[in-house]
Amino acid sequence: MDSLITAAARALSAGDSLAT
């Protein structure tokens, strides 16, 4: 479960980086 949360957090971080 923690791995899924971590993956989601990384995905959001990556999205923010691309959006910027």
C-alpha positions in Angstrom: 0.0 0.0 0.0 2.8 2.4 0.9 4.4 1.8 -2.5 1.2 2.9 -4.2 1.1 6.1 -2.2 4.8 6.7 -3.0 4.2 6.1 -6.7 1.2 8.5 -6.7 3.3 11.2 -4.9 6.1 10.7 -7.5 3.5 11.0 -10.3 2.1 14.2 -8.9 5.6 15.6 -8.5 6.5 14.7 -12.0 3.3 16.3 -13.3 4.1 19.5 -11.4 7.6 19.5 -12.9 6.2 19.1 -16.4 3.5 21.7 -15.9 6.0 24.3 -14.7 
